[in-house]
Amino acid sequence: MNILTSITLIMTSFIIGRIYEYRLNLKECENCNSKGYENI
């Protein structure tokens, strides 16, 4: 496995992780009004 492939893999996994976290935060914020979480 060369360096370019590993760098690309790390970058794509990082970007996918950020998008997944962002969507999870959006879903939690949709429910935060009913549950009373205001500090998310």
CHARMM-style PDB file with segment names, atoms N, HN, CA, C and O in Angstrom:
ATOM      1  N   MET     1       0.853  -1.193   0.000  1.00  0.00      PROA
ATOM      2  CA  MET     1       0.000   0.000   0.000  1.00  0.00      PROA
ATOM      3  C   MET     1       0.890   1.244   0.000  1.00  0.00      PROA
ATOM      4  O   MET     1       1.694   1.443   0.911  1.00  0.00      PROA
ATOM      5  N   ASN     2       0.741   2.057  -1.006  1.00  0.00      PROA
ATOM      6  HN  ASN     2       0.088   1.896  -1.746  1.00  0.00      PROA
ATOM      7  CA  ASN     2       1.603   3.235  -1.061  1.00  0.00      PROA
ATOM      8  C   ASN     2       1.018   4.382  -0.245  1.00  0.00      PROA
ATOM      9  O   ASN     2      -0.105   4.308   0.253  1.00  0.00      PROA
ATOM     10  N   ILE     3       1.804   5.432  -0.124  1.00  0.00      PROA
ATOM     11  HN  ILE     3       2.717   5.491  -0.529  1.00  0.00      PROA
ATOM     12  CA  ILE     3       1.437   6.530   0.780  1.00  0.00      PROA
ATOM     13  C   ILE     3       0.208   7.280   0.259  1.00  0.00      PROA
ATOM     14  O   ILE     3      -0.645   7.698   1.042  1.00  0.00      PROA
ATOM     15  N   LEU     4       0.121   7.446  -1.053  1.00  0.00      PROA
ATOM     16  HN  LEU     4       0.814   7.106  -1.689  1.00  0.00      PROA
ATOM     17  CA  LEU     4      -0.997   8.206  -1.624  1.00  0.00      PROA
ATOM     18  C   LEU     4      -2.328   7.522  -1.339  1.00  0.00      PROA
ATOM     19  O   LEU     4      -3.317   8.188  -1.032  1.00  0.00      PROA
ATOM     20  N   THR     5      -2.357   6.208  -1.438  1.00  0.00      PROA
ATOM     21  HN  THR     5      -1.554   5.667  -1.687  1.00  0.00      PROA
ATOM     22  CA  THR     5      -3.602   5.478  -1.177  1.00  0.00      PROA
ATOM     23  C   THR     5      -4.019   5.617   0.272  1.00  0.00      PROA
ATOM     24  O   THR     5      -5.195   5.827   0.568  1.00  0.00      PROA
ATOM     25  N   SER     6      -3.057   5.500   1.180  1.00  0.00      PROA
ATOM     26  HN  SER     6      -2.101   5.329   0.940  1.00  0.00      PROA
ATOM     27  CA  SER     6      -3.403   5.601   2.603  1.00  0.00      PROA
ATOM     28  C   SER     6      -3.865   7.010   2.952  1.00  0.00      PROA
ATOM     29  O   SER     6      -4.784   7.182   3.752  1.00  0.00      PROA
ATOM     30  N   ILE     7      -3.234   8.016   2.357  1.00  0.00      PROA
ATOM     31  HN  ILE     7      -2.488   7.876   1.706  1.00  0.00      PROA
ATOM     32  CA  ILE     7      -3.653   9.402   2.624  1.00  0.00      PROA
ATOM     33  C   ILE     7      -5.076   9.623   2.114  1.00  0.00      PROA
ATOM     34  O   ILE     7      -5.889  10.254   2.789  1.00  0.00      PROA
ATOM     35  N   THR     8      -5.377   9.104   0.925  1.00  0.00      PROA
ATOM     36  HN  THR     8      -4.717   8.591   0.377  1.00  0.00      PROA
ATOM     37  CA  THR     8      -6.726   9.251   0.381  1.00  0.00      PROA
ATOM     38  C   THR     8      -7.749   8.544   1.254  1.00  0.00      PROA
ATOM     39  O   THR     8      -8.837   9.068   1.493  1.00  0.00      PROA
ATOM     40  N   LEU     9      -7.402   7.355   1.730  1.00  0.00      PROA
ATOM     41  HN  LEU     9      -6.518   6.930   1.536  1.00  0.00      PROA
ATOM     42  CA  LEU     9      -8.318   6.619   2.607  1.00  0.00      PROA
ATOM     43  C   LEU     9      -8.577   7.388   3.888  1.00  0.00      PROA
ATOM     44  O   LEU     9      -9.720   7.477   4.338  1.00  0.00      PROA
ATOM     45  N   ILE    10      -7.526   7.946   4.483  1.00  0.00      PROA
ATOM     46  HN  ILE    10      -6.598   7.874   4.117  1.00  0.00      PROA
ATOM     47  CA  ILE    10      -7.690   8.695   5.737  1.00  0.00      PROA
ATOM     48  C   ILE    10      -8.564   9.921   5.504  1.00  0.00      PROA
ATOM     49  O   ILE    10      -9.438  10.225   6.315  1.00  0.00      PROA
ATOM     50  N   MET    11      -8.333  10.625   4.401  1.00  0.00      PROA
ATOM     51  HN  MET    11      -7.622  10.378   3.741  1.00  0.00      PROA
ATOM     52  CA  MET    11      -9.112  11.834   4.125  1.00  0.00      PROA
ATOM     53  C   MET    11     -10.585  11.504   3.899  1.00  0.00      PROA
ATOM     54  O   MET    11     -11.462  12.192   4.420  1.00  0.00      PROA
ATOM     55  N   THR    12     -10.858  10.456   3.126  1.00  0.00      PROA
ATOM     56  HN  THR    12     -10.146   9.897   2.702  1.00  0.00      PROA
ATOM     57  CA  THR    12     -12.258  10.119   2.855  1.00  0.00      PROA
ATOM     58  C   THR    12     -12.966   9.648   4.111  1.00  0.00      PROA
ATOM     59  O   THR    12     -14.120  10.007   4.345  1.00  0.00      PROA
ATOM     60  N   SER    13     -12.285   8.846   4.926  1.00  0.00      PROA
ATOM     61  HN  SER    13     -11.347   8.555   4.736  1.00  0.00      PROA
ATOM     62  CA  SER    13     -12.929   8.382   6.161  1.00  0.00      PROA
ATOM     63  C   SER    13     -13.173   9.556   7.105  1.00  0.00      PROA
ATOM     64  O   SER    13     -14.184   9.584   7.808  1.00  0.00      PROA
ATOM     65  N   PHE    14     -12.254  10.529   7.130  1.00  0.00      PROA
ATOM     66  HN  PHE    14     -11.433  10.506   6.560  1.00  0.00      PROA
ATOM     67  CA  PHE    14     -12.434  11.700   7.984  1.00  0.00      PROA
ATOM     68  C   PHE    14     -13.632  12.522   7.525  1.00  0.00      PROA
ATOM     69  O   PHE    14     -14.442  12.956   8.344  1.00  0.00      PROA
ATOM     70  N   ILE    15     -13.744  12.737   6.213  1.00  0.00      PROA
ATOM     71  HN  ILE    15     -13.085  12.385   5.548  1.00  0.00      PROA
ATOM     72  CA  ILE    15     -14.860  13.531   5.682  1.00  0.00      PROA
ATOM     73  C   ILE    15     -16.188  12.820   5.933  1.00  0.00      PROA
ATOM     74  O   ILE    15     -17.171  13.456   6.313  1.00  0.00      PROA
ATOM     75  N   ILE    16     -16.218  11.497   5.721  1.00  0.00      PROA
ATOM     76  HN  ILE    16     -15.420  10.981   5.412  1.00  0.00      PROA
ATOM     77  CA  ILE    16     -17.454  10.741   5.957  1.00  0.00      PROA
ATOM     78  C   ILE    16     -17.825  10.800   7.435  1.00  0.00      PROA
ATOM     79  O   ILE    16     -19.003  10.917   7.773  1.00  0.00      PROA
ATOM     80  N   GLY    17     -16.833  10.718   8.316  1.00  0.00      PROA
ATOM     81  HN  GLY    17     -15.876  10.622   8.042  1.00  0.00      PROA
ATOM     82  CA  GLY    17     -17.101  10.810   9.750  1.00  0.00      PROA
ATOM     83  C   GLY    17     -17.673  12.162  10.133  1.00  0.00      PROA
ATOM     84  O   GLY    17     -18.581  12.247  10.959  1.00  0.00      PROA
ATOM     85  N   ARG    18     -17.140  13.226   9.530  1.00  0.00      PROA
ATOM     86  HN  ARG    18     -16.402  13.157   8.859  1.00  0.00      PROA
ATOM     87  CA  ARG    18     -17.657  14.561   9.836  1.00  0.00      PROA
ATOM     88  C   ARG    18     -19.103  14.712   9.372  1.00  0.00      PROA
ATOM     89  O   ARG    18     -19.932  15.265  10.095  1.00  0.00      PROA
ATOM     90  N   ILE    19     -19.409  14.223   8.169  1.00  0.00      PROA
ATOM     91  HN  ILE    19     -18.736  13.774   7.582  1.00  0.00      PROA
ATOM     92  CA  ILE    19     -20.778  14.315   7.653  1.00  0.00      PROA
ATOM     93  C   ILE    19     -21.725  13.509   8.533  1.00  0.00      PROA
ATOM     94  O   ILE    19     -22.838  13.947   8.823  1.00  0.00      PROA
ATOM     95  N   TYR    20     -21.273  12.315   8.960  1.00  0.00      PROA
ATOM     96  HN  TYR    20     -20.369  11.959   8.724  1.00  0.00      PROA
ATOM     97  CA  TYR    20     -22.119  11.469   9.805  1.00  0.00      PROA
ATOM     98  C   TYR    20     -22.389  12.145  11.146  1.00  0.00      PROA
ATOM     99  O   TYR    20     -23.515  12.127  11.643  1.00  0.00      PROA
ATOM    100  N   GLU    21     -21.332  12.748  11.734  1.00  0.00      PROA
ATOM    101  HN  GLU    21     -20.417  12.762  11.330  1.00  0.00      PROA
ATOM    102  CA  GLU    21     -21.509  13.461  13.004  1.00  0.00      PROA
ATOM    103  C   GLU    21     -22.469  14.638  12.829  1.00  0.00      PROA
ATOM    104  O   GLU    21     -23.318  14.882  13.686  1.00  0.00      PROA
ATOM    105  N   TYR    22     -22.333  15.372  11.711  1.00  0.00      PROA
ATOM    106  HN  TYR    22     -21.643  15.174  11.014  1.00  0.00      PROA
ATOM    107  CA  TYR    22     -23.174  16.535  11.463  1.00  0.00      PROA
ATOM    108  C   TYR    22     -24.642  16.126  11.347  1.00  0.00      PROA
ATOM    109  O   TYR    22     -25.524  16.800  11.880  1.00  0.00      PROA
ATOM    110  N   ARG    23     -24.901  15.009  10.641  1.00  0.00      PROA
ATOM    111  HN  ARG    23     -24.185  14.462  10.208  1.00  0.00      PROA
ATOM    112  CA  ARG    23     -26.285  14.546  10.510  1.00  0.00      PROA
ATOM    113  C   ARG    23     -26.830  14.071  11.845  1.00  0.00      PROA
ATOM    114  O   ARG    23     -28.005  14.287  12.141  1.00  0.00      PROA
ATOM    115  N   LEU    24     -25.992  13.423  12.663  1.00  0.00      PROA
ATOM    116  HN  LEU    24     -25.037  13.248  12.422  1.00  0.00      PROA
ATOM    117  CA  LEU    24     -26.449  12.989  13.985  1.00  0.00      PROA
ATOM    118  C   LEU    24     -26.811  14.200  14.834  1.00  0.00      PROA
ATOM    119  O   LEU    24     -27.817  14.180  15.544  1.00  0.00      PROA
ATOM    120  N   ASN    25     -25.998  15.257  14.768  1.00  0.00      PROA
ATOM    121  HN  ASN    25     -25.181  15.273  14.192  1.00  0.00      PROA
ATOM    122  CA  ASN    25     -26.293  16.463  15.543  1.00  0.00      PROA
ATOM    123  C   ASN    25     -27.581  17.112  15.055  1.00  0.00      PROA
ATOM    124  O   ASN    25     -28.351  17.631  15.863  1.00  0.00      PROA
ATOM    125  N   LEU    26     -27.826  17.092  13.754  1.00  0.00      PROA
ATOM    126  HN  LEU    26     -27.201  16.671  13.098  1.00  0.00      PROA
ATOM    127  CA  LEU    26     -29.068  17.658  13.235  1.00  0.00      PROA
ATOM    128  C   LEU    26     -30.271  16.869  13.742  1.00  0.00      PROA
ATOM    129  O   LEU    26     -31.278  17.460  14.131  1.00  0.00      PROA
ATOM    130  N   LYS    27     -30.177  15.539  13.740  1.00  0.00      PROA
ATOM    131  HN  LYS    27     -29.359  15.058  13.424  1.00  0.00      PROA
ATOM    132  CA  LYS    27     -31.300  14.727  14.218  1.00  0.00      PROA
ATOM    133  C   LYS    27     -31.533  14.961  15.701  1.00  0.00      PROA
ATOM    134  O   LYS    27     -32.681  15.019  16.142  1.00  0.00      PROA
ATOM    135  N   GLU    28     -30.461  15.096  16.480  1.00  0.00      PROA
ATOM    136  HN  GLU    28     -29.529  15.049  16.122  1.00  0.00      PROA
ATOM    137  CA  GLU    28     -30.625  15.346  17.913  1.00  0.00      PROA
ATOM    138  C   GLU    28     -31.242  16.714  18.146  1.00  0.00      PROA
ATOM    139  O   GLU    28     -32.032  16.884  19.075  1.00  0.00      PROA
ATOM    140  N   CYS    29     -30.897  17.685  17.325  1.00  0.00      PROA
ATOM    141  HN  CYS    29     -30.255  17.547  16.570  1.00  0.00      PROA
ATOM    142  CA  CYS    29     -31.440  19.027  17.523  1.00  0.00      PROA
ATOM    143  C   CYS    29     -32.907  19.085  17.124  1.00  0.00      PROA
ATOM    144  O   CYS    29     -33.644  19.930  17.633  1.00  0.00      PROA
ATOM    145  N   GLU    30     -33.350  18.213  16.231  1.00  0.00      PROA
ATOM    146  HN  GLU    30     -32.751  17.526  15.818  1.00  0.00      PROA
ATOM    147  CA  GLU    30     -34.776  18.166  15.922  1.00  0.00      PROA
ATOM    148  C   GLU    30     -35.560  17.674  17.126  1.00  0.00      PROA
ATOM    149  O   GLU    30     -36.682  18.120  17.366  1.00  0.00      PROA
ATOM    150  N   ASN    31     -34.968  16.748  17.891  1.00  0.00      PROA
ATOM    151  HN  ASN    31     -34.056  16.385  17.696  1.00  0.00      PROA
ATOM    152  CA  ASN    31     -35.651  16.200  19.058  1.00  0.00      PROA
ATOM    153  C   ASN    31     -35.361  16.994  20.322  1.00  0.00      PROA
ATOM    154  O   ASN    31     -35.982  16.750  21.357  1.00  0.00      PROA
ATOM    155  N   CYS    32     -34.417  17.954  20.256  1.00  0.00      PROA
ATOM    156  HN  CYS    32     -33.913  18.152  19.416  1.00  0.00      PROA
ATOM    157  CA  CYS    32     -33.990  18.600  21.494  1.00  0.00      PROA
ATOM    158  C   CYS    32     -35.061  19.557  22.011  1.00  0.00      PROA
ATOM    159  O   CYS    32     -35.071  19.864  23.203  1.00  0.00      PROA
ATOM    160  N   ASN    33     -35.959  20.035  21.156  1.00  0.00      PROA
ATOM    161  HN  ASN    33     -35.951  19.785  20.188  1.00  0.00      PROA
ATOM    162  CA  ASN    33     -37.010  20.927  21.634  1.00  0.00      PROA
ATOM    163  C   ASN    33     -38.030  20.174  22.476  1.00  0.00      PROA
ATOM    164  O   ASN    33     -38.555  20.710  23.452  1.00  0.00      PROA
ATOM    165  N   SER    34     -38.309  18.934  22.099  1.00  0.00      PROA
ATOM    166  HN  SER    34     -37.883  18.498  21.307  1.00  0.00      PROA
ATOM    167  CA  SER    34     -39.306  18.170  22.847  1.00  0.00      PROA
ATOM    168  C   SER    34     -38.722  17.598  24.130  1.00  0.00      PROA
ATOM    169  O   SER    34     -39.431  17.450  25.125  1.00  0.00      PROA
ATOM    170  N   LYS    35     -37.420  17.275  24.112  1.00  0.00      PROA
ATOM    171  HN  LYS    35     -36.844  17.395  23.303  1.00  0.00      PROA
ATOM    172  CA  LYS    35     -36.816  16.671  25.292  1.00  0.00      PROA
ATOM    173  C   LYS    35     -36.212  17.708  26.229  1.00  0.00      PROA
ATOM    174  O   LYS    35     -35.956  17.413  27.397  1.00  0.00      PROA
ATOM    175  N   GLY    36     -35.983  18.911  25.732  1.00  0.00      PROA
ATOM    176  HN  GLY    36     -36.191  19.151  24.784  1.00  0.00      PROA
ATOM    177  CA  GLY    36     -35.466  19.961  26.592  1.00  0.00      PROA
ATOM    178  C   GLY    36     -33.960  20.095  26.578  1.00  0.00      PROA
ATOM    179  O   GLY    36     -33.391  20.706  27.483  1.00  0.00      PROA
ATOM    180  N   TYR    37     -33.294  19.535  25.566  1.00  0.00      PROA
ATOM    181  HN  TYR    37     -33.757  19.039  24.832  1.00  0.00      PROA
ATOM    182  CA  TYR    37     -31.844  19.722  25.460  1.00  0.00      PROA
ATOM    183  C   TYR    37     -31.595  21.011  24.684  1.00  0.00      PROA
ATOM    184  O   TYR    37     -31.928  21.104  23.503  1.00  0.00      PROA
ATOM    185  N   GLU    38     -31.018  21.989  25.342  1.00  0.00      PROA
ATOM    186  HN  GLU    38     -30.747  21.913  26.302  1.00  0.00      PROA
ATOM    187  CA  GLU    38     -30.745  23.243  24.650  1.00  0.00      PROA
ATOM    188  C   GLU    38     -29.263  23.479  24.452  1.00  0.00      PROA
ATOM    189  O   GLU    38     -28.883  24.367  23.689  1.00  0.00      PROA
ATOM    190  N   ASN    39     -28.413  22.707  25.117  1.00  0.00      PROA
ATOM    191  HN  ASN    39     -28.722  21.985  25.737  1.00  0.00      PROA
ATOM    192  CA  ASN    39     -26.970  22.972  25.056  1.00  0.00      PROA
ATOM    193  C   ASN    39     -26.248  21.928  24.218  1.00  0.00      PROA
ATOM    194  O   ASN    39     -25.199  21.424  24.620  1.00  0.00      PROA
ATOM    195  N   ILE    40     -26.813  21.595  23.034  1.00  0.00      PROA
ATOM    196  HN  ILE    40     -27.665  22.005  22.708  1.00  0.00      PROA
ATOM    197  CA  ILE    40     -26.132  20.650  22.141  1.00  0.00      PROA
ATOM    198  C   ILE    40     -25.339  21.430  21.102  1.00  0.00      PROA
ATOM    199  OT1 ILE    40     -24.686  20.831  20.246  1.00  0.00      PROA
TER     200      ILE     40
END
